[in-house]
Amino acid sequence: MLALSRKKNEAIVLNNNIEITILEIKGEQVKLGISAPKDIPVYRKEVYVQIQEANKASINTDGMDALKDLLG
């Protein structure tokens, strides 16, 4: 993991097309602004984890077993 120090209104750039800017710092909370192309999804990690778990759960349903039986 790369750890960087940034102050308010300073930014980092990822892959030439994603910019992350520090908008505000209040105590232990930091507000970030993210500029990225529309085709790149941006999620909070807890939301991303929920999406991944839901995707895994949908694969592991009984319906998949029935489909496997049909396809042989």
C-alpha positions in Angstrom: 0.0 0.0 0.0 1.2 3.5 -0.9 0.6 6.0 1.9 0.6 9.7 0.9 0.1 12.9 2.9 -2.1 15.5 1.4 -3.5 18.8 2.7 -6.9 20.4 1.9 -7.3 21.1 -1.8 -4.4 18.9 -2.7 -4.9 15.9 -5.0 -3.5 12.7 -6.4 -3.9 11.4 -9.9 -4.4 7.7 -10.8 -3.9 6.2 -14.2 -4.0 9.7 -15.9 -7.8 9.9 -15.7 -8.8 9.7 -12.1 -8.3 12.6 -9.7 -8.8 12.3 -5.9 -8.9 15.7 -4.1 -9.0 16.4 -0.3 -12.0 18.7 0.0 -12.3 19.0 3.8 -10.8 17.7 7.0 -12.8 17.7 10.2 -11.3 15.9 13.2 -10.9 12.2 12.1 -13.1 12.6 9.0 -11.8 13.4 5.6 -14.1 14.4 2.7 -12.8 13.3 -0.7 -13.8 14.5 -4.2 -13.3 11.9 -7.0 -13.2 12.8 -10.7 -13.3 9.8 -12.9 -14.7 8.8 -16.3 -18.4 7.8 -16.2 -17.5 4.2 -17.3 -15.4 3.7 -14.1 -17.6 2.7 -11.1 -16.7 4.3 -7.8 -18.0 2.7 -4.6 -17.4 3.0 -0.9 -15.6 -0.2 0.2 -18.5 -1.5 2.4 -20.9 -1.1 -0.6 -18.4 -2.9 -2.9 -18.1 -5.8 -0.5 -21.9 -6.1 -0.3 -22.2 -6.2 -4.1 -19.5 -8.9 -4.2 -21.2 -11.0 -1.6 -24.6 -10.6 -3.3 -23.0 -11.7 -6.6 -21.5 -14.8 -4.9 -24.8 -15.6 -3.2 -26.6 -15.5 -6.5 -24.2 -18.0 -8.1 -24.5 -20.4 -5.2 -28.3 -20.7 -5.3 -30.3 -24.0 -6.0 -31.3 -22.5 -9.4 -27.7 -22.9 -10.5 -27.8 -26.6 -9.6 -31.0 -27.1 -11.6 -29.4 -25.3 -14.6 -26.3 -27.5 -14.4 -28.5 -30.6 -14.4 -30.3 -29.3 -17.5 -27.1 -28.6 -19.3 -25.6 -32.0 -18.3 
